[in-house]
């Protein structure tokens, strides 16, 4: 069976950017940036994206492009079924684990979108914190929302690379950018909003510390969708003459712009209405709805925000499901529809404990957290960086930086080849190891 291909370069960039742009861009980046020195953090983050993020994007893309197979099999095909081939299963495991609880959180986004449209969210009968707690504690509702979101994801993936993933992202990516731009313009007209902009962009180097650099490394690494096999899988659908430098750079810049736009909405809005600056889902589900209620046309702004959030969630979940579906098609010879149904159902079943983490399983904990938060902690702090480390070590040392660079960069740029080899063989492994080990040590000290 002939391998599917992206229909256009724009489609490939939209889909890959969609994989990178997710919920974390909108509710995590603004808080992390604001609490870690503002402009100083942004400079560190930009440097890490340029010297670590883009080279790693290229490494995963070239691995997929060269192997012409899924993320699991690509390791075996390139290494000649060396024991390193087993490393290919880590992206598959990581993507399925993350998708299982990501779908639960995304289900909340769908419910909040419907609640914004209907006006139920802004009715304020139990307060936004109480509303969010009630949603989390409703086990049947969580299972229903989790299932609905997985069905939406599966529908897009089942239609294939061109007609499904590419076409959907060509709609969702401009929609996310457009909705966020509208919200930025509206937010910046609020009284006191510019104080939030100044706080977000202030260049205060006194805030820089080990923890700040670690947060910037983690945000850049996780935001670009590295280590879950999605970029490798998407790379396998590229044409032979694809420009990986342009593609990787465009994806990284697009991802960073969306994160910055989110920051220019969240921080100024919270300043304008003197709201708290929470961490995690509470920002999207508690603090921002309170801000929207204080604005003219609150239902319009809340609906716009949660629609953008829903698109961001869906574009990322599609890429995660595609990792396992591509494996069933390549290794098992399954049809796309059969693989999508089976993998979607598996992700749903894996996500049931996360959906019940605040209801039927509320008495149980994982790593000192409820089940959903515990799985998220394990995936973010162990699986993702470890899989990313395996990938760069494989590309840089097992496959070989020279061979990989010749595949990734054409012969007209010999100096760029040399720089990329250094980054992928030495700098990237050291940085990811720093994220993995340094992060664990820092948490122990805390």
C-alpha positions, 0 to 999 in steps of 0.5 A: 500500500502506497504511503500517504503524503501531505498534499501541500507544504502549508498543510504539513506546517499547519498539522505539525504546528497543530501538534505543537500548539495545545492547551499548555500554550494557553494556560501554562505559558503565560503563568510560567513566563509572568512568574519567572522574570517576564522578558528575561524568561522570554529571552531564555525561552527563545534561545532554547527554542532556537538552539534546542527546539528547532534542531530537535524538531528537525531530528524527529522529522528527518527520522520519519522522512528517512524511514518512511514508517511510523515512530515505532518502526523507524528506530528499527528500520534505521538501526537495522533491528539493533536493540535500539529498535526497542526505543521506538516503543517509548514514543508510542507508550508516551503518546497513548498515556498523555492522550488518555488524560488529555482527552479528559481535560479536553472534554471539560473544554467542550463542556465549557464551550457549550456552557458559554454558548448556552449562557449557563457558565456565566449565570454564576449560580454556584461561582466559577470555582464551584462550577469547576469542582462540580464538573470534575466531581461528576463521574458520568459527565466526565466519561461522556465528555471524554468519550465525545472528545475521543470520537471527534479526534477519531473522526478526523484521524480516520479520514486520513492524512490529506482529507482528515488531519491536513484539512482539519488543521488548515481550518483550526490553525487560522481559527486559533490565531484569529480568535486569539488576535481578536481577544488580544485586541479586546483585552488590551483596550481594558483599563489597566491592561497595559500594566499586565503587558509591562509585567509580562514583558519586563526585563528583570534579570534578578529573577533568573535562577536554576528554577527559571531556566529549568521552567524555560527548558521544560516549557520549550521542550513540552510545548513543541510536542517532542518525545511523543512520536507525533513529529516522527510520524508526520515526518514520514508523510513528507515529500523527499524534497521537503525543506526541514529547516524552513518547516521546523523553524516555521512550526517553532515560531508559530508555536511561540507566537500563539503562546505569546498571544495567550500571554497578552490575553491572560496577564493583562486581563487578570491585571485589569480585573485584579484577579489571582494568577493561578497555575494550571487548568484553574486559569482557564476554567475559573479565573478567566470566566470571571474576567469575561463576566466583567466585560461587555458581551461576556458570552461572546468573549467566553465562547471565543476563548473556549472555541480557540481552546477546543481547536488547540486541544483537538489539533494536539490530540489528533497528532497523538492518536495518529502515532498509534494508528500509523503503527497499526497500519504499518506493522499490523497491516490494518486499515486506517478505520480499524486502527483508529477505532481500536486505538481510540477505544484503547485511549478511552479505556486508559483515560477512564481512571483519569475521568473518575479521579475526582469522583469514584477514585477520589480517595486514591492517589498517585505520586501524592496527587489524584489519578489524573494529576499523577499521570500528568506528573509522570508523563511530563517529568519522566516519560517525555524527557526520557523519550526525547533523550532516547531520540536525540541519542539515537539520531546523533549517535546510533544513526550518526550525526553525519548521516542524519545531517546529510538527510536533513540539510542539503549540500548547499549549507555545509556550515549549517550541517556542522552546527546541527550535528553539534547541537543534536549530538552534544547540546540537546542530550545535555540539555534534556538530561538536565531537564530530566535529572535537574528537574527531579533534584529540584523537586526533591529540594522543594 
